[in-house]
Amino acid sequence: MKTLGAVALLLALTACGGGSDEPEPSAKSTLSATDAMRATCREVRAGIDEFNRDDYAGTVEHFEKAKVPAKVYAKVNEEPEADALLDAVEYYANLSPADYPEAARSSE
């Protein structure tokens, strides 16, 4: 099984532990910490799914979508895991799709 592999992402994903089929929160100007974490994790998981299908552009799109809720989560949650999740999301959102295969190999 291929893994996205980077230690920062694996550590950050502990904040997203398990899975959730809960519905998306309704649109509002500010998200609660829980809603921001769920929105971030939903996009991170979707990005990993795209990565596992070798759709690196799709991976980047999902991590891009995760940036805003990850920033909200880091702002409203003082735990270091929230900052680690934001760092991982930003790293993978800013990684060029062409660089994903090599980044995965170098992080194994």
For each residue, the residues with C-beta under 8 A, 3 or more apart:
1: 52
2: 51 52 104
3: 104 108
4: 9 48 51 92 104 107
5: 9 10 104 107 108
6: 9 10 88 91 103 107
7: 10 11 107
8: 11 12 84 87 88 91
9: 4 5 6 12 13 88 91 92
10: 5 6 7 13 14
11: 7 8 14 81 84 88
12: 8 9 15 16 81 84 85 87 88 89
13: 9 10 16 17 41 44 85 88
14: 10 11 17 81
15: 12 37 41 81 82 84 85
16: 12 13 37 40 41 44 45 85
17: 13 14
18:
19: 45
20: 38 41 42
21:
22: 38
23:
24: 38 39 42
25: 28 31 32 35 38 39
26:
27:
28: 25 31
29:
30: 72
31: 25 28 35 36 39 69 72 73 76
32: 25 35 36 76
33: 36 37 73 76 77 82
34: 37 38
35: 25 31 32 38 39 69
36: 31 32 33 39 40 69 70 72 73 76 77
37: 15 16 33 34 40 41 69 73 77 82 85
38: 20 22 24 25 34 35 41 42
39: 24 25 31 35 36 42 43 66 69
40: 16 36 37 43 44 66 69 70 73 85 89
41: 13 15 16 20 37 38 44 45
42: 20 24 38 39 45 46
43: 39 40 46 47 62 63 65 66 69
44: 13 16 40 41 47 48 62 63 66 85 88 89
45: 16 19 41 42 48 49
46: 42 43 49 50 62
47: 43 44 50 51 58 59 60 61 62 63 66 92
48: 4 44 45 51 52 59
49: 45 46 52 53
50: 46 47 53 55 56 58 59 61 62
51: 2 4 47 48 54 55 56 59 100 104
52: 1 2 48 49
53: 49 50 58
54: 51
55: 50 51 58 59
56: 50 51 59 60 97 98 100 101
57: 60 61 97
58: 47 50 53 55 61 62
59: 47 48 50 51 55 56 62 63 92 97 100
60: 47 56 57 63 64 92 93 95 96 97 100
61: 47 50 57 58 64 65
62: 43 44 46 47 50 58 59 65 66
63: 43 44 47 59 60 66 67 89 92 93 95
64: 60 61 67 93
65: 43 61 62 68
66: 39 40 43 44 47 62 63 69 70 89 93
67: 63 64 70 71 89 90 93
68: 65 71 72
69: 31 35 36 37 39 40 43 66 72 73
70: 36 40 66 67 73 74 85 86 89 90
71: 67 68 74 75 86
72: 30 31 36 68 69 75 76
73: 31 33 36 37 40 69 70 76 77 82 85 86
74: 70 71 77 82 83 85 86
75: 71 72
76: 31 32 33 36 72 73
77: 33 36 37 73 74 81 82
78: 82
79: 82
80: 83 84
81: 11 12 14 15 77 84 85
82: 15 33 37 73 74 77 78 79 85 86
83: 74 80 86 87
84: 8 11 12 15 80 81 87 88
85: 12 13 15 16 37 40 44 70 73 74 81 82 88 89
86: 70 71 73 74 82 83 89 90
87: 8 12 83 84 90 91
88: 6 8 9 11 12 13 44 84 85 91 92
89: 12 40 44 63 66 67 70 85 86 92 93
90: 67 70 86 87 93 94
91: 6 8 9 87 88 94 95
92: 4 9 47 59 60 63 88 89 95
93: 60 63 64 66 67 89 90
94: 90 91
95: 60 63 91 92 99 100 103
96: 60 99 100
97: 56 57 59 60 100
98: 56
99: 95 96 102 103
100: 51 56 59 60 95 96 97 103 104
101: 56 104 105
102: 99 105 106
103: 6 95 99 100 106 107
104: 2 3 4 5 51 100 101 107 108
105: 101 102 108
106: 102 103
107: 4 5 6 7 103 104
108: 3 5 104 105
